[in-house]
């Protein structure tokens, strides 16, 4: 009989991330190599990555990554996009054929600029316009799915183990100042290309280890504001919640963290700083339906930074480390050591306390 310690029982999925605070670009190979020591946290039903700063030559345009189930669907979707955008470039997403990744849909990317005439007539800003377009395609256009829609960033995901997904997408050919990664162990939803992490909208991307029990309450609240949750998965809800809180409501990263991983009322009551107490009472009162319950650890990627966050009870593992200008985040220390064997200052963030890392001011002038 095998004893405790001789059997590996993974606590769900695997996440990893790295960022250079000086804005130095790193090959995508660093992030898919980080996933190899955490292989057993996945089961081959989903893996993916998000890279920031990877399209400097097209940095002023939205990079739309899409799955298509047929050439006819791609042509129909492209005609729809031409009604709303100037298409600066259109091409297949480069991949390589490997035995571990099969049944790939058509993988296409467009670099686009919203038509100014439409923005003026609709009296809407371009980010809202792009988000609305993504929702419309993903909801109404059968066989087409936008899985990345930010500027100078991209999401790459598939059914497979993450280290194989990285090789499939040739990530070693990209360079970015920040990378995130995910290996999926799906529990309540099937493994398919669209259901792999990261989930993205505009410049936001989320990788998530855990399972939220507040999915329905969170989803119903977000759908009142035009978000369409089509994938029946909690990570999609987290992504839209962050977009709503940060972009639409204008909250800070710390305030958004205090909404989705809100302190207990008893913790708020014990605060001695009156202004801080009032702020947390306000956030819990105004956004109660975006409190996320259940075990989770997430990494939010955004232009110029990362935010790592555990649930308030810290029911999922997360480790942070540093070396020189880089900060590393992962489910296990082994993944950090794969990226930087000499990583220093390793620690585990407390439950509900965000770790926010930003690139230094001025370091991203090239993007």
MIZAKE-848050 format. One record per residue (C-alpha): residue number from 1; x, y, z. Coordinates in Angstrom, 3 decimals, decimal comma, padded with zeros to 6 digits. Example, Ala and Ser with C-alpha at 12.3 -4.5 7.8 and 13.67 -1.06 7.14 Angstrom:
% MIZAKE-848050
n:east:north:up
1:012,300:-004,500:007,800
2:013,670:-001,060:007,140
***
This chain:
% MIZAKE-848050
n:east:north:up
1:000,000:000,000:000,000
2:001,286:003,459:-000,940
3:001,559:005,911:001,903
4:000,989:009,609:002,169
5:003,734:011,419:000,267
6:004,137:008,567:-002,209
7:001,045:009,492:-004,207
8:000,802:012,824:-005,987
9:-002,597:014,486:-005,548
10:-002,583:017,769:-007,459
11:-004,763:020,562:-006,088
12:-006,323:021,411:-009,412
13:-004,688:023,381:-012,186
14:-001,261:024,989:-012,570
15:-000,504:028,672:-013,084
16:002,739:030,554:-013,663
17:003,832:034,065:-014,592
18:006,923:036,210:-015,021
19:007,404:039,940:-015,525
20:010,414:042,187:-016,037
21:010,020:045,401:-014,050
22:012,540:047,031:-016,397
23:010,425:046,112:-019,410
24:013,035:043,722:-020,815
25:011,598:041,241:-023,284
26:011,914:037,493:-022,732
27:011,396:034,584:-025,091
28:008,156:032,682:-024,612
29:010,240:029,566:-024,067
30:010,794:030,664:-020,462
31:007,109:030,324:-019,618
32:006,357:026,984:-021,247
33:009,454:025,489:-019,640
34:008,049:026,668:-016,289
35:005,045:024,405:-016,782
36:007,033:021,194:-017,167
37:007,599:020,571:-013,423
38:003,852:021,006:-012,860
39:002,835:018,502:-015,531
40:000,787:016,395:-013,107
41:-001,447:019,352:-012,215
42:-002,925:019,157:-015,731
43:-004,590:016,292:-017,547
44:-004,056:017,335:-021,148
45:-007,471:018,961:-021,598
46:-006,265:022,541:-021,737
47:-003,165:024,703:-021,705
48:-002,412:028,263:-022,661
49:-000,353:031,422:-022,377
50:-000,630:035,187:-022,605
51:002,280:037,365:-023,664
52:002,577:041,158:-023,340
53:004,728:043,320:-025,597
54:004,868:040,620:-028,280
55:003,607:042,743:-031,199
56:005,664:045,974:-031,067
57:005,465:046,413:-034,829
58:001,649:046,537:-034,559
59:001,415:048,055:-031,080
60:-001,213:050,648:-032,056
61:-003,716:048,060:-033,289
62:-005,949:045,537:-031,566
63:-004,714:041,983:-032,154
64:-007,735:039,704:-032,577
65:-006,976:035,977:-032,251
66:-009,818:033,764:-033,461
67:-010,787:030,112:-033,720
68:-012,834:029,192:-036,834
69:-014,442:025,860:-037,574
70:-014,447:026,396:-041,364
71:-013,174:028,677:-044,130
72:-016,736:029,812:-044,795
73:-017,090:030,965:-041,191
74:-013,798:032,841:-041,440
75:-014,973:034,656:-044,588
76:-018,276:035,609:-042,970
77:-016,522:036,868:-039,837
78:-013,980:038,812:-041,865
79:-016,774:040,542:-043,765
80:-018,337:041,494:-040,427
81:-015,015:042,836:-039,136
82:-014,550:044,980:-042,258
83:-017,821:046,738:-041,444
84:-016,412:047,840:-038,090
85:-012,620:048,019:-038,443
86:-009,778:048,847:-040,743
87:-007,962:045,519:-041,077
88:-004,252:046,357:-041,141
89:-003,035:042,769:-041,372
90:-004,681:039,347:-041,623
91:-002,834:036,036:-041,337
92:-002,748:032,521:-039,984
93:-001,328:032,238:-036,472
94:001,973:030,356:-036,948
95:001,976:026,848:-035,491
96:004,002:023,679:-035,871
97:002,606:020,193:-036,316
98:003,240:017,994:-033,283
99:001,599:014,670:-032,329
100:000,465:015,963:-028,930
101:-001,888:018,621:-030,364
102:-004,687:017,415:-032,626
103:-008,012:018,552:-034,079
104:-006,934:022,181:-034,289
105:-009,472:024,691:-035,572
106:-008,460:027,356:-038,085
107:-006,258:029,759:-036,104
108:-006,275:033,303:-037,468
109:-005,269:036,748:-036,304
110:-006,219:040,241:-037,397
111:-004,572:043,527:-036,493
112:-007,389:046,056:-036,592
113:-008,261:049,685:-035,903
114:-011,877:050,674:-035,112
115:-013,457:052,875:-037,791
116:-013,461:056,417:-036,418
117:-016,724:057,215:-038,184
118:-018,477:054,425:-036,275
119:-017,007:055,508:-032,955
120:-018,223:059,071:-033,582
121:-021,714:058,067:-034,693
122:-022,104:055,602:-031,835
123:-020,514:058,010:-029,306
124:-018,592:055,169:-027,735
125:-014,907:054,814:-026,916
126:-012,838:052,271:-028,789
127:-012,373:049,835:-025,906
128:-016,116:049,564:-025,363
129:-016,556:049,150:-029,116
130:-014,005:046,321:-029,293
131:-015,476:044,574:-026,241
132:-018,955:044,816:-027,761
133:-017,646:043,351:-031,044
134:-016,028:040,432:-029,205
135:-019,275:039,678:-027,368
136:-021,266:039,856:-030,609
137:-018,996:037,441:-032,489
138:-018,775:034,988:-029,607
139:-022,527:035,055:-028,999
140:-024,029:035,274:-032,478
141:-021,513:033,852:-034,955
142:-021,588:030,078:-034,708
143:-018,209:028,526:-035,396
144:-016,193:031,655:-034,623
145:-014,644:032,563:-031,282
146:-012,446:035,543:-030,382
147:-010,015:034,398:-027,710
148:-007,718:037,433:-027,589
149:-008,441:041,099:-028,304
150:-005,830:043,371:-026,731
151:-003,157:045,722:-028,032
152:000,422:044,458:-028,235
153:-000,507:041,256:-026,419
154:-001,846:037,872:-027,337
155:-003,384:034,758:-025,871
156:-002,457:031,307:-027,193
157:-004,396:028,259:-026,003
158:-005,417:024,737:-027,002
159:-006,453:021,315:-025,796
160:-003,258:019,694:-024,558
161:-000,614:019,907:-021,874
162:000,725:023,466:-021,590
163:004,322:022,625:-022,467
164:003,052:021,059:-025,709
165:000,784:024,021:-026,401
166:003,803:026,333:-026,114
167:005,726:024,280:-028,661
168:002,674:024,085:-030,942
169:002,336:027,887:-031,028
170:006,123:028,397:-031,433
171:006,246:030,699:-028,451
172:010,033:030,679:-028,458
173:009,736:032,942:-031,526
174:007,932:035,655:-029,520
175:009,410:038,055:-026,988
176:007,428:039,823:-024,277
177:008,070:041,725:-021,048
178:005,440:039,645:-019,263
179:004,068:036,107:-019,644
180:001,370:034,070:-017,917
181:000,593:030,358:-018,258
182:-002,007:027,784:-017,303
183:-002,364:024,019:-017,234
184:-005,983:022,930:-016,944
185:-007,531:020,134:-014,941
186:-011,203:020,699:-015,826
187:-013,783:019,675:-013,293
188:-017,239:020,915:-014,260
189:-016,815:021,800:-017,937
190:-015,411:019,871:-020,901
191:-011,944:020,388:-022,283
192:-012,079:022,243:-025,591
193:-009,989:024,906:-027,287
194:-012,140:027,851:-026,212
195:-012,374:026,581:-022,648
196:-008,619:026,569:-022,064
197:-007,048:029,436:-020,100
198:-006,111:032,282:-020,231
199:-009,427:034,008:-020,724
200:-008,965:037,437:-022,239
201:-010,878:040,592:-023,005
202:-009,079:043,648:-024,344
203:-005,730:043,856:-022,504
204:-006,907:041,772:-019,519
205:-006,063:038,083:-019,236
206:-006,775:035,705:-016,356
207:-005,335:032,319:-015,428
208:-007,092:030,574:-012,565
209:-006,557:027,564:-010,333
210:-009,662:026,654:-008,362
211:-013,421:026,496:-008,539
212:-015,794:029,295:-007,614
213:-019,146:028,521:-006,073
214:-020,526:032,003:-006,763
215:-020,513:031,535:-010,553
216:-024,247:031,991:-011,118
217:-024,549:035,078:-008,919
218:-021,474:036,656:-010,530
219:-022,674:035,778:-014,039
220:-026,196:037,153:-013,590
221:-024,821:040,425:-012,254
222:-022,370:040,887:-015,154
223:-024,981:040,069:-017,775
224:-026,946:043,131:-016,630
225:-024,076:045,217:-018,057
226:-023,834:043,568:-021,476
227:-021,360:040,777:-020,771
228:-022,283:037,444:-022,331
229:-020,969:034,388:-020,482
230:-021,122:031,720:-023,165
231:-018,591:029,184:-021,963
232:-020,112:027,998:-018,676
233:-016,812:028,443:-016,883
234:-015,885:030,464:-013,839
235:-012,683:031,937:-015,260
236:-014,640:033,735:-017,981
237:-016,685:035,378:-015,224
238:-013,537:036,465:-013,350
239:-012,155:038,081:-016,520
240:-015,349:040,036:-017,178
241:-015,602:041,030:-013,516
242:-012,110:042,524:-013,645
243:-012,919:044,383:-016,866
244:-016,086:045,781:-015,317
245:-014,429:046,862:-012,081
246:-011,218:048,246:-013,582
247:-012,233:049,669:-016,958
248:-015,915:050,467:-016,555
249:-016,030:051,443:-012,882
250:-012,499:052,837:-012,729
251:-011,457:051,058:-009,531
252:-007,801:050,583:-008,672
253:-006,287:047,105:-008,738
254:-006,304:046,982:-004,942
255:-009,945:048,031:-004,796
256:-010,930:045,427:-007,389
257:-009,120:042,772:-005,348
258:-011,068:043,935:-002,298
259:-014,306:043,338:-004,206
260:-013,675:039,828:-005,517
261:-011,757:038,656:-002,423
262:-013,486:040,957:000,052
263:-012,387:040,935:003,701
264:-014,844:039,390:006,138
265:-017,175:041,871:007,813
266:-015,482:041,081:011,114
267:-012,108:041,999:009,580
268:-013,515:045,284:008,292
269:-015,056:046,063:011,679
270:-011,694:045,584:013,359
271:-009,915:048,139:011,139
272:-008,627:051,165:013,038
273:-008,135:053,448:010,027
274:-011,515:055,146:009,557
275:-011,000:055,977:005,880
276:-009,856:052,439:005,078
277:-012,823:050,970:006,955
278:-015,248:053,256:005,117
279:-013,757:052,297:001,751
280:-014,148:048,562:002,398
281:-017,705:049,007:003,667
282:-018,490:050,924:000,468
283:-016,988:048,248:-001,806
284:-018,756:045,379:-000,052
285:-022,056:047,271:-000,105
286:-021,959:048,441:-003,739
287:-020,518:045,281:-005,372
288:-021,762:042,344:-003,264
289:-022,601:040,245:-006,332
290:-018,983:040,258:-007,484
291:-017,639:038,660:-004,325
292:-016,039:035,421:-005,532
293:-016,453:032,515:-003,147
294:-014,688:029,179:-003,244
295:-011,015:028,246:-003,624
296:-009,008:030,201:-006,163
297:-005,628:031,589:-007,043
298:-005,473:033,847:-010,076
299:-002,996:035,914:-012,016
300:-004,402:038,906:-013,854
301:-002,298:040,164:-016,738
302:-002,669:043,717:-018,033
303:-000,672:046,264:-019,986
304:002,385:047,008:-017,894
305:001,808:044,607:-015,030
306:000,508:041,550:-013,220
307:-001,677:041,016:-010,166
308:-001,661:037,737:-008,230
309:-004,501:037,020:-005,800
310:-005,625:034,147:-003,557
311:-009,087:033,642:-002,143
312:-009,397:035,108:001,348
313:-008,995:031,682:003,000
314:-005,994:030,817:000,796
315:-007,331:027,468:-000,355
316:-005,027:027,256:-003,374
317:-001,249:027,408:-003,431
318:000,726:030,322:-004,819
319:004,420:031,209:-004,523
320:006,182:034,442:-005,492
321:009,919:034,907:-006,065
322:012,302:037,563:-007,357
323:015,627:037,878:-009,113
324:017,130:041,122:-010,372
325:014,399:042,962:-012,324
326:012,109:039,926:-012,605
327:009,207:038,735:-010,450
328:007,992:035,137:-010,740
329:004,623:033,699:-009,689
330:003,591:030,035:-009,758
331:001,563:027,329:-008,078
332:004,803:025,622:-007,041
333:008,348:026,742:-006,286
334:009,602:024,168:-008,796
335:008,104:026,216:-011,634
336:009,888:029,348:-010,427
337:013,182:027,435:-010,217
338:012,661:026,269:-013,819
339:012,535:029,932:-014,878
340:015,271:031,141:-012,524
341:017,281:028,570:-010,528
342:018,702:031,328:-008,319
343:015,370:033,005:-007,500
344:015,364:034,857:-004,168
345:012,913:036,195:-001,592
346:010,372:033,424:-002,095
347:007,128:033,829:-000,179
348:003,485:032,766:-000,239
349:001,013:035,666:-000,402
350:-001,628:035,827:002,310
351:-005,234:035,079:001,462
352:-007,053:038,005:-000,122
353:-003,942:040,195:-000,290
354:-003,004:041,091:-003,869
355:000,559:041,059:-005,141
356:000,719:043,824:-007,740
357:003,812:044,168:-009,930
358:004,154:046,936:-012,496
359:006,789:047,803:-015,029
360:008,710:050,919:-014,066
361:007,462:054,248:-015,396
362:008,935:054,972:-018,795
363:010,179:051,430:-019,362
364:007,475:050,676:-021,951
365:007,919:053,701:-024,182
366:008,669:051,292:-027,016
367:005,160:049,842:-026,685
***
